[in-house]
Amino acid sequence: MSPAIPVRCLARPLAGGLVVPWVSLIHNGHAVFGSLDADRARRAFLQRLCQICGQPLQERFFVIVRPADQQQGYSPEPALHPECQPYTAANCPMLNGIATHYRTRPVLASHPAGRPCTDPSCPCPAQAHDKGHTARSGRPADRYEAWMIATRHYQLVPHQNAPDLPVGISLNVPVLRKAVLPADHAARIQLGGPIVLVWDNVRLHLTKPLREFIEANAEWLTVVQLPTYAPDLNPTEGVWSLVKRDIGNLAAANLSQVTRAVKHRLKTLQYRPDVIDGCLAGTGLALGT
């Protein structure tokens, strides 16, 4: 299941059901996913802000790293909070494995509505290919990694000809943890074999890009789609039914109160194995099978 929208991002605008990153370019009122607002990116670097929620970094942060970034010694994009990184990794096509190749055209060449910008007064960036895009255009997507770094080791790498303009965050510092993206790549390495994925019918799981990704990777990935509501097949449905029954009339003042109520009910159920066994028995399944 895709990670929920981080609490830090609840005030951020949405586009297509996804959080619009704080550093994303807004063009003609539309969010241009995959294109950075140069001014906001610079502010994020200098003020140590998360590129997704725009809030200050705390004790630790993540940077997204490609092999080319390791060679040059810095990550060219602003950092992310530890709670914003999983959401980004799950929903960005380049990070979740849906996009298997880089674009052949600049982002703005097909935005909005497939038309380039014709407003001479528009401050949007030029639509010509930059050096990075030209080098990557149409090539297979890189293997991405997420590196966790302590904020006390946050260092910027200045532009060679403009010391006040950072080009990225230094990677030549102690790294607390590294994770391979997408997660399925790391899972395949660890498991050493094919993956069978069983998931529900949340809307994200039914999108065309995901269906195409599943078909393109059928040699190692088998997906079993659960029905929309199947308590006779999925014992988790019984557990959630019990939780919702107890909090259905809760007049919560905020999200934190809902979270506490759910956690309290789940904790209570942990001490009622007979109730959990009842949810399992309803499916005809047994532990160990």
C-alpha positions in Angstrom: 0.0 0.0 0.0 1.3 3.4 -0.9 2.4 5.6 2.1 -0.2 8.1 3.3 0.4 11.8 2.7 2.9 12.9 5.5 1.4 15.1 8.2 3.9 17.8 7.2 2.4 17.9 3.8 -1.3 18.0 4.7 -1.4 21.8 4.0 0.3 21.4 0.6 -1.9 21.6 -2.6 -2.7 18.5 -4.5 -2.6 17.8 -8.2 -4.1 14.5 -9.5 -4.3 13.4 -5.9 -0.6 13.8 -5.3 1.2 16.4 -3.1 2.7 19.2 -5.1 6.4 19.5 -3.9 7.3 22.9 -2.5 10.1 23.2 -5.0 8.0 22.3 -8.1 7.5 24.9 -10.8 4.0 26.3 -11.0 3.3 27.3 -14.6 0.1 29.0 -15.7 -1.5 27.8 -12.5 -0.4 24.2 -13.1 2.1 22.1 -11.1 4.9 20.9 -13.4 6.0 17.7 -11.8 9.7 17.0 -12.6 10.7 20.6 -13.1 12.1 22.7 -10.3 11.4 26.3 -9.4 15.0 27.7 -9.5 14.4 30.3 -6.8 12.7 27.9 -4.4 15.3 25.3 -5.0 18.0 27.8 -4.1 16.1 28.8 -1.0 15.7 25.2 0.0 19.5 24.6 -0.3 20.5 27.8 1.6 17.8 27.6 4.3 18.0 23.8 4.7 14.4 23.2 3.7 12.7 20.0 2.7 11.9 20.0 -1.1 8.5 18.4 -0.5 6.9 20.2 2.4 9.1 23.3 2.5 9.7 23.1 6.2 13.1 23.2 7.9 15.1 20.0 8.2 15.6 18.5 11.6 18.1 16.0 13.0 18.4 13.9 9.8 17.5 14.2 6.1 17.6 12.2 2.9 19.1 13.0 -0.4 18.3 11.2 -3.7 21.4 9.9 -5.3 22.2 8.6 -8.8 25.5 6.9 -9.9 26.5 10.1 -11.7 25.8 12.1 -8.5 28.2 9.8 -6.6 30.9 10.5 -9.2 30.5 14.3 -9.0 30.3 14.2 -5.2 26.9 16.0 -4.7 23.2 15.5 -5.0 21.7 18.3 -7.3 18.3 18.4 -5.6 17.3 19.7 -2.2 17.0 17.4 0.8 13.9 15.6 2.1 12.6 14.9 5.6 12.7 11.2 6.6 8.9 11.1 6.6 8.6 12.8 3.2 11.1 10.5 1.5 9.0 7.3 1.5 6.0 9.1 0.1 8.1 10.6 -2.7 9.8 7.3 -3.5 6.4 5.6 -3.8 4.8 8.2 -6.0 7.6 9.7 -8.2 7.7 7.6 -11.5 11.5 7.8 -11.7 11.9 6.5 -8.1 9.1 3.9 -8.0 10.3 2.2 -11.2 7.2 3.0 -13.3 9.3 5.2 -15.6 11.9 2.9 -17.2 13.4 5.6 -19.4 14.1 9.3 -19.2 11.9 11.8 -21.1 12.9 12.6 -24.7 11.4 16.1 -24.4 11.7 18.8 -21.8 8.8 18.8 -19.3 7.4 22.2 -20.4 7.4 21.1 -24.1 4.2 19.2 -23.3 2.7 21.4 -20.5 0.0 22.5 -20.2 -2.4 20.5 -22.4 0.4 19.5 -24.8 1.2 23.1 -25.8 4.5 25.0 -25.2 4.4 28.3 -23.4 3.6 31.2 -25.9 3.5 34.0 -23.4 6.7 36.2 -23.9 6.2 37.7 -20.4 6.0 34.4 -18.7 9.0 33.9 -16.3 9.1 30.1 -16.9 12.5 28.6 -17.8 13.6 28.2 -21.4 12.3 25.0 -23.0 15.6 24.1 -24.7 17.3 21.0 -23.6 19.9 21.5 -20.9 23.1 19.5 -20.8 21.8 17.1 -18.3 18.6 16.4 -20.2 20.5 16.0 -23.5 22.8 13.5 -21.9 19.9 11.5 -20.4 17.3 11.9 -23.1 15.6 8.6 -23.9 18.1 6.6 -21.9 17.2 3.9 -19.4 16.5 5.2 -16.0 19.3 5.2 -13.5 19.3 3.2 -10.3 18.4 5.7 -7.5 19.4 5.5 -3.9 18.2 7.4 -0.8 21.0 8.4 1.6 20.2 9.4 5.2 22.6 12.0 6.6 22.8 13.8 9.9 21.9 17.5 9.5 25.1 18.5 11.4 26.9 17.2 8.3 24.8 19.2 5.8 27.2 20.8 3.4 26.6 22.7 0.1 28.7 22.5 -3.0 29.1 26.0 -4.6 28.9 26.6 -8.3 32.4 26.9 -9.8 31.8 30.4 -11.2 29.2 31.7 -8.6 30.2 30.8 -5.0 26.8 32.1 -3.7 24.9 29.7 -6.0 24.9 26.1 -4.7 24.8 23.3 -7.2 23.9 20.6 -4.7 24.4 18.9 -1.3 27.8 17.3 -0.7 27.9 13.5 -0.6 31.5 13.5 0.8 30.2 13.3 4.4 29.3 10.4 6.8 26.2 8.6 5.7 23.9 7.0 8.2 22.0 4.7 5.9 21.5 3.9 2.2 18.4 2.4 0.6 18.1 1.3 -3.0 15.1 2.7 -5.0 12.7 1.4 -6.1 12.1 -0.9 -3.1 11.4 -3.9 -5.4 15.0 -3.7 -6.8 16.4 -4.1 -3.2 13.8 -6.9 -2.5 14.8 -8.8 -5.6 18.4 -8.6 -4.5 17.6 -9.8 -1.0 15.2 -12.5 -2.0 17.1 -13.7 -5.0 14.0 -14.7 -6.9 10.6 -13.6 -8.3 8.1 -11.6 -6.2 4.4 -12.3 -5.7 2.7 -9.1 -4.7 -0.8 -9.2 -3.1 -2.5 -5.9 -2.7 -5.9 -4.2 -2.6 -7.9 -2.1 -5.0 -6.7 1.4 -3.9 -7.0 3.7 -6.9 -3.2 4.1 -7.3 -2.9 0.3 -7.8 -5.3 0.4 -10.8 -3.6 3.2 -12.8 -2.5 2.6 -16.4 1.3 3.3 -15.6 1.2 0.6 -12.9 -0.5 -1.9 -15.1 2.1 -1.3 -17.8 4.9 -1.7 -15.3 3.4 -5.0 -14.1 3.1 -6.3 -17.6 6.6 -5.2 -18.5 8.1 -7.0 -15.5 6.0 -10.2 -15.6 9.1 -12.4 -15.7 9.8 -11.6 -12.0 6.6 -9.9 -10.7 3.2 -11.6 -10.2 0.4 -9.4 -8.8 -2.6 -10.9 -7.1 -5.4 -8.3 -6.9 -7.8 -8.6 -4.0 -11.5 -7.8 -4.5 -12.6 -4.4 -3.3 -13.9 -5.8 0.0 -13.1 -9.4 0.8 -13.4 -10.3 4.5 -13.7 -14.0 3.5 -10.2 -13.8 1.9 -8.4 -11.1 3.8 -8.4 -11.3 7.7 -7.2 -7.7 7.9 -10.7 -6.6 6.8 -12.1 -8.1 9.9 -9.6 -6.3 12.1 -10.3 -2.9 10.5 -14.0 -3.5 10.8 -13.6 -3.8 14.5 -11.5 -0.7 14.7 -13.9 1.4 12.7 -16.9 0.1 14.7 -15.3 1.6 17.9 -14.3 5.0 16.4 -17.1 5.5 13.9 -18.7 8.2 16.2 -15.5 9.8 17.2 -15.7 13.6 16.8 -12.0 14.2 16.3 -10.6 17.7 16.6 -7.5 16.8 14.5 -5.7 14.0 12.7 -3.5 13.3 15.8 -6.6 12.4 17.8 -7.8 10.0 15.1 -4.3 8.4 15.1 -4.3 8.0 18.8 -7.8 6.4 18.8 -6.8 3.9 16.1 -3.5 3.0 17.8 -5.4 2.5 21.1 -7.9 0.2 19.5 -5.3 -1.9 17.7 -3.3 -2.1 21.0 -6.4 -3.4 22.7 -6.9 -6.0 20.1 -3.4 -7.3 20.6 -4.5 -8.6 24.0 -7.6 -10.3 22.5 -6.1 -13.3 20.5 -9.5 -14.9 20.5 -10.9 -11.9 18.5 -7.9 -12.0 16.1 -8.4 -15.8 15.7 -12.0 -15.1 14.8 -11.0 -12.8 12.0 -8.6 -15.4 10.7 -11.1 -18.3 11.0 -13.6 -16.4 8.9 -11.2 -16.7 5.9 -10.7 -20.5 6.3 -6.9 -19.8 6.6 -4.6 -20.9 9.4 -1.3 -19.6 10.7 1.6 -21.3 9.0 -0.2 -22.0 5.7 
